[in-house]
Amino acid sequence: MKFFTSAAVLALFLTTTQSSHIELSCEEKCPGDNDARLKSVLEALAGPPSAPSCGCSASSEEKPAKKAKSSAKSVKKAIEKMEEKEEKKEALKETKKAVAKVKKEAEKAADKAAKAAETEKVTKTIEKMEEKAEKKAATDETKKNLEKAADAAEKTAEKAEKTVEKTVTKG
């Protein structure tokens, strides 16, 4: 950016210097001498500063002024283009930062969702294990009750057998 502004200032300085050089050379050489006119035409063809062939200084003032204006406009356009490019680069950087931030947030949300799903799985597994333990405890209790009932039935059967034997022996 600094380079372009300094280049613009230099271009404007050179164009104004060249226009004043043309005016001075025209005033010196154009009084009406044919040799001077020929020299000015040859210099115009050979070098960058253009000297008028007719000897009129008014037309020579307009051309460098137009050149200075056009060069100033082109420099301004170049500066504007560079500024636009820099703005686009900055906008692109900001967009990349925003995209990276959104990706990080999405990853965090995905991690949280995965942790929540894992926690839910563990909770369901624990609940199933509790249900199985309760069922097992209930079946164990039922088995114990059945064993007690079977023992009681055996004892009752033994008592009944003994009483039947006593009555048979008595009788």
PyMOL commands that set and color helices and strands:
alter all, ss='L'
color gray80, all
select helices_A, chain A and resi 2-29+34-46+57-170
alter helices_A, ss='H'
color red, helices_A
deselect
rebuild
show_as cartoon
